[in-house]
Structures are given as structure tokens and as C-alpha cells.
Amino acid sequence: MKKLIFGSLLVFVIGLFPANAQTYSYKVVTSVESIVSSGLGRSRMISVNDDRNYKDFTSTQTEDDKGRNKSDRGDMRVKGFDETKLLNFYNMAGIRFQNIATNDALVSSKINTMSAEGWELAFVTSAVESDAGKGDGQGIFITRYVFKKKNQ
């Protein structure tokens, strides 16, 4: 009986630690939609093609040292990315619902394409910087779509 209990416990504990732990790659797609009145803003969906290692642009701060970055900001800039035009939320007449529907169709197309390429939508986060009051008239609605894919 002890052997049966010990064997069952051993199988359970081994099952807690998968033999081939899955690792993932992640990709972020960002949409920036203008909420500038009169349709003067620019709206885009951005998907990066180039890779960057964050460690190349990270410093450690200490009391004695300002911790300067290893690389120049010019080295940090990504030049390889896809830029999909989106429509602004507003036009001369005000909010334009047809523009929102068009943007939804384009974002859905991007999500469906990435899904077909093996990417899984992991989560979505959004924020808004809206009109700050009289005379501002500027703002953006930003959404980040985070995708993951199992590494082979």
C-alpha cells in the first residue's frame, strides 16, 4: 500500500514539472488613433519588423553614478516597421462612426492575419490622452495588442 501511495505521489510531483517547458516569443502591435477635432490628426497602426535588445539601452542607477546608457538614442530607433493608415475619429462635422468601423475592420484584418501566422492574441491594453479643455483640441487613443507564439 505504501508503494502505491508513494508511486502515485511521485507521478503527481513529476507531473508538476513538464519535461519540455514551453517558451514564447512576443510581438506588440500598436494603433494610434487621433482624436484631434476637424480630422487634422494622423492615425496609424504600427508593427515592428526589426529586433532590439533592451539590455543595449538599459543602465543601472547608483548613488555615485548617473548610469549613462551604453548606446546613443539614434542606435535605438527602429527603421523597419509596417505602418498601416487608419482614419481619424473626427472630421469637420464631428465624430465619424464610419471611420471607427473602418479602423475596426483594419485592426481585425491584422489580428486575423497574425493568427493565421501562428500568433495568439495574449492581451490588449489601451489609454487615451484626450482634450485637456478649452483651446487644447488635441489627443490620441492608443491601443497595444500583445501577441505570443510558442517557440519551436
PyMOL commands that set and color helices and strands:
alter all, ss='L'
color gray80, all
select helices_A, chain A and resi 2-16+37-39+54-57+73-76+97-116
alter helices_A, ss='H'
color red, helices_A
select strands_A, chain A and resi 24-34+43-48+81-86+90-91+94-95+120-129+140-150
alter strands_A, ss='S'
color yellow, strands_A
deselect
rebuild
show_as cartoon
